Amino acid sequence: MGGAVVDGTAKQDNLGTPILDKEKITAAPLAVLPIKSAVVFPSLVMPLMISEARYAKLIDDSLMAGEPIILATQKDSEQDFPDPEGLYTIGTVGAILKMLRFPDSSVRFLVQGLARVKILEYTETEPYLKAKVALAEEVLNPSVEMEALVRNILEQLKHVVQLAPYLPDDLQVSAMNTEDPSKLADLIASNLNLTTTQKQEILETLDVGERMRKLTSLISKEIEVLEMSRKIQSEAANEMGKSQREYILREQLKAIQRELGETDERTVEIEDFRQKIEAAKMPAEAKEAADKELERLSKMNPSAAEYTVSRTYLDWLVTVPWAISTEDVIDINQAEIILNEDHYDLEKVKERILEYLAVRKLKSQLKGPILCFLGPPGVGKTSLGRSIARAMDRKFQRVSLGGVRDEAEIRGHRRTYIGALPGRIIQGLRKAGANNPVFMLDEIDKMGQDFRGDPASALLEVLDPEQNNSFSDHYLDVAFDLSKVLFITTANVIETIPPVLLDRMEVIQLTGYTDMEKLAIA
């Protein structure tokens, strides 16, 4: 985009530097240009841009009249047209060196600061601000302290230039060639990464010695920030470099192992789990959870604590018998022979068991009541369960519920706990190696409850045929189908069996043996 260039009309010396005309500055009101988020220092050149029509007119009028302008920083940079109260009273009188006008009505120009001025009073507000000003006289006392301050600032500047990428390379050279302490302080302050308020404070400090001391403090703070920033960047780069090196070395190691026909243990383990997941024939929900956990495990460092937790969880998922079942062989005559071989007498009990098996043979998906063998200790309740499993050619698994008071014994612990494991139901199925064993829940009348929960309520989901097809173990956190399991319970007394469980059971009474029967058994 092209633009029209206009040279400034300020008086200049033989070197082309604008001349400060003190009488002209103080004789008549001058135009005041508000500056957003910047401070113009004396003797320094700064590029500025404006787009508002009134300020474009201010520049035009000043150029036509050959007058300098007052550059005053705004207190609030969000205001477009600040009033006199919105400007600082100490500003800089400046000369416009060049102006470039663009077709979009914006104006870009170079301005050079000439001197500090104090705004005394505003005389006009339209079409732009005008004010009477007075030169702000600086206080400069040459002394040993001043020389020490100059040397210290130059040394600090050398350090800052090395640390700060935003500072120009020739700044240190310009500073070394600046003999005036006032101009040196202004040069450094204008280039440092200071806030507008901090720069304005430097501009308003007329005592050069005090200005140098403030600048020294600001430079020291900037050095601390830059050093800390460099330290953070260095640490981040080292950490990133270390991670990248480890990644490259691991990839190279994998490539070498592939060439040699070898693989590392971790890769073998991940691949082994992947094959086991496919072979387990899990339901969709369980397979999704296993795949997600395997993906997470493959990205973990084997030395991490979470690695063992994740690996143990996957091991449980792939070893639970999701789709492994034994085939039922229900032969009523053979079942009667087995029951007679294993137990003496108990004719009514055997007859009821045979009736139960006959019904299961006719209707394999029977959702009938749970058998509960009730009787004193030693009458063969547990061995009857073993005989039923042998007669049906099923696996047999027994879990004792005596003294169980924690719901987690049935449902398992959540994986957030250290040493968490599935409940006794899932553990029993894993030991059985099939999803349709004869599962005996021994001493169901001796369960209790306390602050850790009510195991009877958790057992309700296990035994209820309407619910156990989607049993949820807290550890696995996926549904498991218990509908194929043949649950049998035992108890010594009926009074302490929880009523909600008793409603779902068919109680078969076993009486104790007489002395003559014991003698015959012996």
LOTORVEX-718207 format. One record per residue (C-alpha): x, y, z. Coordinates in steps of 0.2 Angstrom, whole numbers, plus 2048, in hexadecimal, padded with zeros to 3 digits. Layout:
<atoms>
XYZ/...
</atoms>
This chain:
<atoms>
800800800/8078117FB/807821804/80C833804/81C83880D/81E849815/82E85081D/82D85982E/82F86B82F/83886C840/848876840/85886B83F/86A86E842/878869836/87785783A/864856837/85F856849/85086084E/854870858/84B873868/844885867/84088887A/837899876/82B891869/827883875/82288E883/81B89D879/80A896873/7FF887876/80587786D/7FB868867/7FA859873/7FB84886B/7F583A877/80082A876/7FA81987A/80480C883/81581587F/820823886/82A82E87A/83B833882/84584387E/853841870/84B83086A/84282D85A/83282385A/82681D84C/814820850/80481D847/7F3825849/7E2821840/7D682E848/7D283D83D/7D484A84B/7E684484E/7EA84483B/7E485683B/7F085984A/7FF853840/7FA85C831/7F886D83A/80886B844/812867834/80A87682B/80E882839/81F87A83C/81B87884E/82186985A/81385F863/811859874/812846876/808841886/80582F88C/7F482A890/7F08238A1/7E381789A/7E8810889/7D680A886/7D081C883/7CF822871/7CD834875/7D3838886/7CF84888F/7DD853898/7DB8498A8/7DF83989F/7F083E89A/80083F8A5/8068518A8/81884E8A4/81B84A891/82784D883/82885B876/82C853866/82F857854/82784E845/835848839/82B83F82C/81983B829/81282D81E/7FF82E819/7F681E814/7E681C809/7DD815818/7DF826820/7EB82082D/7FB82A830/80C823835/81A82F83A/82B831842/82C83C851/83C84185B/83B84686D/843857871/84085A884/836856893/827862895/81A8658A3/80986989D/8038788A6/7F187A89F/7E6875891/7E0883886/7D6879879/7CD869877/7C6869866/7CA864859/7D985D863/7E1861873/7ED870875/7F6875885/80388288C/813879892/82387D89B/833874899/8378688A7/84886C8AD/85385D8B1/85F85C8C0/8708568BB/87E8568C8/88E84F8C2/8968448CF/8A08348D3/88F82C8D7/8888318C6/8978298BD/8958198C7/8838198C3/88781B8B0/89480D8B1/8888018BA/87A8048AE/88580189F/88B7F18A7/8797EC8AB/8747F0899/8827E5892/87B7D689C/8697DA897/86E7DB884/8757C9886/8657C288E/8577CC885/8537C7873/8487D6871/8567E3873/85F7E9863/8717E4861/8777F685F/86F7FC86F/87F7F9879/88A80386D/87D81286D/87D812880/890812881/891821875/88482B87F/88D83688B/87E83F892/8788358A1/86683C89E/86683688C/86E826891/86082289E/853827891/85B81C883/85B80D88E/84A80F896/842811885/84980087F/8467F688F/8377EB891/82F7F689E/81C7FA8A1/81580B89B/8148108AD/82680C8B0/82C8168A1/8218258A6/8288258B7/83A8268AF/8348348A4/82D83E8B3/83D83C8BD/84684C8BA/8548498C6/86083F8BB/8698368C9/8588308D0/85382B8BE/8638218BD/8608188CE/84E8148C9/85480D8B8/8628038C1/8547FA8CB/8497F78BC/8587EF8B2/85C7E48C1/84B7DE8C2/84B7DB8AF/85B7D18B0/8537C68BD/8447C38B2/84E7BF8A3/85A7B38AC/84B7AA8B4/8437A98A2/8537A289B/8557958A9/8437908A6/84678F893/856785895/84E7788A1/83F776895/84B774887/856767890/84675D896/84075E884/85175987D/85274A88A/841744885/845745872/85573C875/84D72E87E/83F72D871/84C72C863/85771F86C/847714870/84271585E/854711858/854702865/8446FC85E/84A6FD84C/85A6F3851/8506E685A/8456E484B/8546E1840/85A6D484C/84A6CC84E/8496D1860/83C6DB86A/83D6E387B/8336DC889/8276EA88A/8226E9878/8206D687A/8146D9889/80A6E6880/8086DB871/8046CC87C/7F66D6885/7EF6DB874/7EE6C986E/7E66C487F/7D96D287D/7D46CB86C/7D46B9872/7C96BD882/7BA6C1877/7B46CF883/7A46D8881/7A56E9878/7A66F3888/7B36E9890/7BE6E8880/7BD6FB87E/7C36FD890/7D16F188D/7D76F987D/7D770A885/7E1704894/7ED6FB888/7F070B87E/7F371488F/7FF706895/809707884/80D71A887/812717899/8247168A0/8267058A7/82E70C8B7/81E7178BA/8137118C9/8047128BE/80B7058B2/8096F78BF/7F76FC8C3/7F26FD8B1/7FB6EC8AD/7F26E38BB/7E16EA8B5/7E46E48A4/7EA6D38AA/7D96D18B3/7CF6D78A4/7D76CA899/7D76BB8A5/7C56BD8AB/7BB6AF8A1/7B06BA896/7AC6AD889/7B269D891/7A4691895/7A367E899/796674891/78966D89C/78765A89D/7766578A7/7736458A8/7666428B6/76A6308B8/77D6348B9/7796428C5/7706378D0/77E62B8D0/78B6398D5/77F63F8E3/77E62E8EA/79162B8E9/79563B8F2/78763C8FF/77E62F90A/76B63090C/76464290A/75763B8FE/74C64A8FE/75A6568FB/76164B8ED/74F64A8E5/74E65D8E5/75F65F8DE/75B6538D0/74A65C8CC/75466C8CB/7606658BF/75265D8B5/74A66E8B3/75B6768AE/75D6688A1/74C66D899/74F67F89A/76168489A/75E69789C/7546948AC/7536A48B7/74C69A8C6/75069C8D9/76169A8E0/76468A8EA/76868D8FD/76D67E907/769681919/76F676927/77C674935/78E672931/79566292B/78565B922/78D65D911/78666D90A/796672901/7996608FB/7886618F3/78D6708E9/79C6668E3/7926588DE/7866638D4/79566A8CB/79C6598C7/78B6538C1/7896628B5/79C6618B0/79E6728B5/7AC67B8BF/7AA67D8D1/7AE68D8DB/7AB6908EE/7AC6A18F7/7A96A390A/79F6B290F/7A16AF922/7A66BF92A/7A66CA91A/7A16DC91E/7A86E6910/79E6E9900/7AF6E98F7/7B16D68FA/7A36D38EE/7A56E28E2/7B76E58E3/7C16F58E6/7C27038DB/7D37058D2/7D77158DA/7DC70C8EA/7ED7048EC/7ED6F18EB/7DB6F18E4/7D46E08DD/7C46DA8D6/7B76D38E2/7B56C08E7/7A96BD8D9/7B46C28CB/7C36BA8D4/7B96AA8D6/7B56AA8C3/7C76AD8BE/7CC69E8C9/7BE6938C2/7C46988B0/7B26988A9/7A36A38AA/7976968AF/79D68D8BE/7946868CD/7976948D9/7946918EB/79269F8F7/795697908/78F69D919/7846AB911/77B6AD922/78B6B392A/78D6C3920/78D6D3929/78D6E6926/7966F592C/79C707927/7A56FF917/7946FA910/7876EC90F/78E6DD906/77C6D5905/7766E38FA/7856E08EE/7816CE8EE/7706D18E9/7766D78D8/7806C78D7/7716BB8DB/7636C48D3/7606BC8C1/7596CD8BB/7696D68BF/7786CB8BF/7796CB8AC/7826DC8AE/78B6DA8BE/7976E98C1/7A76E68CB/7AF6F68D1/7C16F18CC/7BD6EB8BA/7B06F98B8/7A86F08A9/7986E58AA/79A6D28AC/78D6C58A8/78A6BA8B7/7796B28B0/7826A28AB/78969F8BC/77F6928C7/78069A8D8/77D68F8E8/77D6968F9/77F68D90A/77969391C/77868C92D/769696933/75C69F929/7586AD935/7686B7931/7676B691E/7636C7917/7506C7912/7546CE901/75F6BF8FD/7546B2905/7456B88F9/7506B28EA/7556A18F2/74D6908F3/752689904/756676905/757670916/76466491B/76365B92C/771654936/776642935/771636943/77E62B94C/77861C941/77A626931/78B62C937/79061A93A/78A615929/794623921/7A461E92A/
</atoms>
